[in-house]
Amino acid sequence: MGNLNFILPEIFISLSIMFLLVLGVFKKESSKLIFNISLLVFLITCIITINETFSVSRETLFNKSVVIDSMSSLMKIITLIGGLLVLIISSSYLKIYKIYNIEYPVLILSSVLGMMVMISSNDLIVFYMGLELQSLALYVLATFNRDQLISSEAGLKYFVLSALSSGLLLYGCSLIYGFSGSTNFDIISNQLNYNDYVLTFGIVFILVGLAFKISAVPFHMWAPDVYEGSPTTVTLFFSIVPKIAALTVLIRFLYVPFLNLIEQWQMIIVFLSIASMVFGAVAAIGQTNIKRLIAYSSIGHIGYTLAGLTTVSNEGIQSSIIYISIYAIMNLAFFSCLLMLKRKDQYYENIDDLSGLSKNHPILSLSFLIILFSLAGIPPLAGFFAKFYIFKAVLEQSMYFLAIVGLLSTVVAAFYYLRIIKIMYFDNEKEKYDTDHSIALKFSLTISTILILTYFIFPSQLIEVVSRINII
Amino acid sequence: MNFPILTSLILLPTIGALFLFFTKDKSESNLTAKYVALFTTVVNFLISIYLWISFDQSTSSFQFIEDRAWIDGFINYKVGIDGISILFIILTTFITPLCIISVNNSVKNRLRDFLIAILIMESFMIGVFCALDLVVFYLFFEAGLIPMFLIIGIWGGSKRVYSAFKFFLYTLLGSVLMLVAIISIYWITGTTDVVKLYELGIDVKYQNLLWLAFFSSFAVKTPMWPVHTWLPDAHVEAPTAGSVLLAAILLKMAGYGFIRFSLGLFPIASDVFTPLIYTLSVIAIIFTSLIALMQEDMKKLIAYSSVAHMGFVTLGIFTLQQQGIEGSIIQMISHGLVSAALFLTVGVIYDRMHSRLISTYGGLVSVIPKYSILFMLFALASLGLPGTSGFVGEFLILMGAFKDNFLVAVMASIGVILGAAYILWLYKRVVFGKLINEDLKKILDLNKSEYFILSCLAAPILFFGFYPDPLINTIEVSVTDLINMNTTNLASK
């Protein structure tokens, strides 16, 4: 049976969800209370995770179907912090759209719970259970502003396409099970060491399903629509937290059960990576809505993250994890800026609305500037280092083509980031925006911008934490 | 040397910029901001002069080295200077305060932000010349794009957006390949430390590709024909101070990069690709001189002349002769001073008349004599008249070129004549002739600050023209050593 302490975070978070639901039903007007308790739950879970699992090198539970290792604990912590920050900066936005309901924090908590299960999974069934839990919560979150047509449309689209991809994934799982006779990753890894066409089908189905979850090209179609339609805070959640979880699962799949079949999947990941980088850069150029633009930008960034996974080396995996962490900080900062574009209870999300921002709001536009240059990967900002580690790992394996295509697409991508900067700094100003933002929003923007700006002073700290992750 | 003098040189302008950022200045003129910026840069200049005085000219090894672990077990933050880099640092710290003095005439809005951008720019530029690690170099080299993009885009002329984008994307496109090369060097040799790489050497079979990757970045930045087209746009649209920084210092980064990295790290590939550089340089010298002849916009003319002058620089560097390389360095310093001065002289009359077209002017000598004299001095320095610093550089380059390749040298000499033609013709059309334009009669001569800036630039141009020894002594040992290292490498091929 093993030590249940290792899954104490999951147990605590599920009990809290049930408690919060009951509390929400029995107590009237309890939204604020439940929001605050949820923040507390996130915080406590985070502390428990750090306490119980951070020093664990590798432990398994429940017949090896759940694994606790340095990767899972680190990714859980990032997920929890991501969820916490999203929840903190959500409240003012939700209040204005009159969707400040108890379900919101509960859904976020349950989707995070699903992700934590995914991250720790070492078994096809456990993995699928976690995946479905997080997906179901996400469908509802996407439609959370249910009075708006566009939000319902986003949720429905996401539901239909996601269900399709889950189906493919499940089919892949069943094929793998058929070949190996087990659902456990370790056993599968031992069984699958010969090449077979049908087996390749299984791998491809699973990869397609996961590529859908992280919106890698060519399975990205849902991302722009869903990003645009969902409430902005949910878009923020979409663009960070599920990606971290899905990436972890992808790493786990590639490097545990499929480790012996590298030649089967390496080209697929290389293709996904190149296609995402190029497409993300090119398609973002024509966008006028910031949320759509950030959807394409996140597709591009996923491409870079995948580039690290193609290398079949610990350095590659570590560089991917560093990339996704820095990307999460950048996206958080970006959306914090976006949530500040508010005028008379109306949020603005077109690129033209940024026109001349630097004249009326110098500090906000300076943060925007730093974030955008960082997203474009210009040194000395954090985004550059993220790309630097990726390409360092890629070039170690002499994959020059991937590196050069990746770097050239950063130049294309730089164009659309520069376009936003141009609109903010070079164009004529419009009406002023409100400046009465919540402290949480200001706080998250300040902290994340400072992190991005000063990352170059202490680049080793993050590497130190991540370098404990040795999968292969 | 325990005190981190180079790091403080790099950080001081940034600290000044931070100070400006956090002080709110209510007054319209932003006088305090200007004084703070001026004070910072002047202190920086004094530090760099101190650096030059305490610099040991008898050795080619790097001095004032600082070496700190930076990215764990991978990259060290390493800075240091030798005879070549110190001159560029002084050029930077010398030009920047002059830029700051010049801004009150040309920059009307958001002066404080402009000063912040210039100060940060100075930090990055000094960093480029100090860096002794490829990654640190790349970091500073690329980071400079951000402030320059903003300087052109916010305070530039009517086509500023187009120019800023072109500048940014061209340079970025060139540089990304250099990043691939830098990381590859790390995997090939296990280090990105320049000093160690000089000792280790890089395997011959990789050199050609790596050289080309570095070349793609430096060629755009130099700029060499045919990737020079961003320069005229950027120069024309940038505000005067921005043009000065671009012409005087940013272009020198590439020339410096050619000497420090292309020659130093890839001696064999440099030898292989010398014909390519020769061809492109000669085309740049003759072709862009001809284009300069036909320009109607003064700033554009000077921009094209910069391309031609930088053609001389690249030509000189790859002659691999003592005179050629020394000439290139002196030509870069001299061009830094002269082109800065020319942009400022154009800026002076642009501030008064708001036109950069040559046809607007004519007959200036009768209304603003002081201006005309200084303009003449700079024009003559630009064409390389003996007695100005321009002569020393061009003469040494041509001497080196004649030693190496007669034909190339002859063609480059034609460029000298063309250079004289376009700059004298410009001078003739602007300053001499009849005063036709009625508005020009009311034009004012140089005010105190303009007079001060231009005299500051004129003094070193004349001084080093007559007595270039301080420059040559500083670089001599480093250049000799570089050439020795190159020849031994070539011999062992």
Interface residues (C-beta under 8 A of the other chain):
Chain A: P362 F373 I378 P379 P380 F384 F388 F391 K392 L395 E396 Y400 A403 I404 L407 L408 T410 V411 A414 F415 L418 I421 K422 Y425 F426 F456 P459 S460 I463 E464
Chain B: A69 W70 I71 D72 D113 V135 Y138 L139 E142 A143 L145 I146 F149 L150 G153 I154 R160 V161 A164 F165 F168 L169 L172 L173 V176 L177 L179 V180 I183 S184 Y186 W187
